[in-house]
Amino acid sequence: DVSDNALTENLVRQAAAAAGRPTAPQGSNAAFVRERLEAHEVTTEGLVLKDASGLSPGQAASAATLSGVLGLAATDAAPGLRGVVSALPVAGLSGTLTRRFDDPATADVAGVPRAKTGTLRAGSALAGTTVDADGRALTFVVLVDGFPQTYGGTQRARAALDRIVAALTRCGCR
């Protein structure tokens, strides 16, 4: 429900130590994350990591990488990740999505999508899972950039992300 970047760094360091991997020098967390992604055959093409929180400048992750991680968690292909999906904020109800999906254009799907938000000055994202009109579970990753770097620009970007996820949720995608 709440982003805690320091906790993320510490949890990755603990996981690396438990796996017998290095926890120092700087960059070890990023190397451990990449190693685990590749072990689960998640694409790392275009992935640039310097830390585990994603806050260092110059980092990048593709939609394919994020979707691969969500797919692992949603299908239980990686033991222990299933809880990640169930812990994601729920559209219109919890965490960083509490005040999202309350617009008339998206309110009908509130309570269905679960997602993690990502908002920086130059970009905004929504990544998670939903269930479509046919009852099929879907993962999604929606990224937007190039919007005005103002409060209004950020709000319009978030609204666009919500509309896209609402359309996926309403879709009979067969």
N, C-alpha and C positions, 0 to 999 in steps of 0.2 A: 504493500500500500504506500510505503514511503521510500523514496530513494535515499540510500545511505552509502555514499561512495567509499567512505573510510571502512565501513563494515565489509563492503564487497572486496576491497583490497585484502583485508585481513582474512576473510573466508577463503579466498583463492590461495593465499600464502599457506594457510592451514591445510588445505587440500593438497597442495604441492608437497608439503612436508610429509603428510600421511602417505603419499605415493612415492616417497623417497626421492623427490625431485628437488633441485636447488630452489632456495627461497631468497637468495642474494646472488649476484648484485642486482642493481636496478635493471628492470626488463625481464627478470625471471618470471614474474607473474604472467606477463604477456606471452612469454615462450611456453609456459605451462598451458595456458588457455589454448593457444594454437595447436599444441601437441594433442590435447584432448579432442579438439574439433576434428583434426585429421584422423585420429584413431577411430572416430565415429563416422568417418567419410563425409563430413560436412565440408562443403567447398570453402576454401580460404583464399580464393582468387580475389585480389584487390584488398585483402584484409591488412590493415596497418594498425598494430597495437603497440602501445608503449606502457600501458598499465591495464589493470583489470576493470577500472571504473569507467574508462572511456572519456575522462576529462582532460587528458593531456592534449595540447594542440597537435594537429597533424594526423590524427587517428581517423580511420575509415573502416566501415564494415558494409558489405553489400547486402541488399535485400535478400539475395540467395543464401548468404551465410546466416542471417537472422532467421529466415524461414526454415533453414535446416535445423537450427537449434530448437525452434518451436515444434517442428515435426518430431524430433527425438523425444521431446517432453510429452507431446500429445499422444504418442504411440507407445510410450514406455520402453522405447528401444534402448534407452540409457537408464539403467536402474537408478532410482532416486530423483529423477527429474520430473516425474509426474506431478509432484507437489508444486512445481514451479507454475504450471498452468492453473491449478486450483487456487494458487495464491495471487494470481494477477488481479488487479483492480477490475471491478465489474462496471460496465458502461452505465453511467447515471446513478450508481449506487455507492461506490467505495473508492478510496484512495485518490489517485490523481485523475480519476474519471468521474468523481462525485458530481462535478458541475458540468459534465459533458453529456451529450445525447439528451439534452433537455429542450432543444430547439424543436419546433413543430415538424421540421423536415427529418428529424432523426429520433424523436421521442418514442416512436412505436417499437423500436428495437432495444430500448433501455432494458438492462437486466440480462441481455443475451451475450454480446461480445465481452471478452476479457482481454485486457491489453496493457501494455507498458507504453507510456508516453515518452517522448524525447523532444525537448524543445531547447534550441539554442538560438542565438541571434540570426544565424544564417540558414537555419533549417528546422523542420519539425517532422516528427515521425509518430506512427502508431503501429505497434506490432503485437499480434496476439492470436486469439482463436475466436471463432464464432460458430454458430450452427445455422445452416441455411434453411430456406422454406421447406426443403425436402428432408430435413432432419440430418443432413450430412455435416460432419465436423470439418471445418476449414481452418487453415492457418492463413494469416495475412500479414504483409509488411507493406506499409504505405509511407512513402517519403516525399517531402515537398521542400523545395528550396527556391531561391530567386524571388521571394516575396519581399515587400518593403520591410525594412528592419525597424518597425515601429510597433507599438502596442496593437494598433488596428490591423497591421499586416499580419502579426502573429495570430490574432483572433480569427482573421479570415482563413489563414492556413489551417488552423485547428478545425474550424467549421467544415472546410473542404475534406479533411481527413475523416471526420465523423460521417459526412454524407457518403463517402466512398465505402466505409465499413458498413453503414446502414444498408446501402444498395447490395452489398455482398450477402448480408444477413437476410434480406428480403428475397433474394434471388432463388429461383428453382434452377439450380445450376446443372441439370442433367441434359 
